Amino acid sequence: EPAEIEAAIQALSLQGCRVADLGLDWTLPGHPQVELVPAGAQRNVTIENLSEYVQCVMQTMLLDGVRAQMQAFSSGFSEVVSCDYLQGFSPEELDLLFNGMREAWERDVVVEQLKFDHGYTRSSRAVGFLLDILSEFDDVQLRQFLKFVTGSPRLPVGGLGRLSPRLTIVQKRPENGVSPDVYLPSVMTSTRL
């Protein structure tokens, strides 16, 4: 069995290309001047050392490569709020404080937080279509929508009801016989609390 396992490992490929044929060396991808190990430019990545290579890339990209920036951020942030004061909060609570609410947009809840004007009411057919679409959005789509309508990809603490001014849905009426289909959605970005 060890021979079969070794053969299976050697047969591993990425889109039909073996690891050894990828031409990778022990430098940071996209930054050949950054060697991950001493003399990394002369060392090839193989299936046998692939796991170690991936670990080195992650270490460099996610830790070593941003250490100075993180220390500068921490130092500047600590001038405003001591990090000691934040230790009483969980990561989830800090995320909520700094990034706002991430709530599912259920149709019945959302309709209560919106304002309708210039020809639309909560029972307008087009409003119903909008609410159906909003309630089906995944997190990425919701962030994109929020960025479009508010200028920020997140809701303030307290959720949609805390937007100021309230999110208002208005009807655009075609002018001079122009088809409504030629109008693109538009927004007036709100001020957030």
C-alpha positions, 0 to 999 in steps of 0.5 A: 500500500505505501507504494500505491500511496506514493504513486497517487501522490506523484500523480497529483496534478493541477489541470493536468500539469504535475507540480514539478512542471509548474516551474515554481521556485521558493519565491513569493508568487508575483514577487521573485525578489522575495525568497521564502527560504535562503536561496529560494530562487534556486530551489524548485517546488515539488510534490514532496515539498509542496505543503511546506511551500504553501505554508511559507507563502501563507506565512509571508503573505498573511503575517510577515508581509503585513506585520509592519502595517499591522503594527502601525495600525495598532499603534495609531488605533491605540492612540484613540482607544487603548486596546486594553479597553477592547479586551472585554469584547468578543471578536463578534462584538467588535465586528458588530461595533466596527462594521455594523449589522449583517442581518438577513433581509426578510421581506416583511421586515424590510418593507417596514424600514423603507419609505415609499414616495413619488408614486410608489406605495408598499403595495406597488407591484414594482416594490414587490419585485424589489422586495422579492429580489432583496430577500433572496440576496446572498451576503455578497449581493447584499453588500454590493446593493448597500454600497450602491444605495448608501455608499457603505457595504454594511448597515449601521449598528441597529440595522436598516432601520437606523439608516438616516435618512431612511432608504426611500424608493421613488418612482421615476416617470418617463419624460417626453415619451421615453420608454421606462426601460431606458432608465437606469437605477439611481441613488442619492447616497444617504448620511449614516449615523 
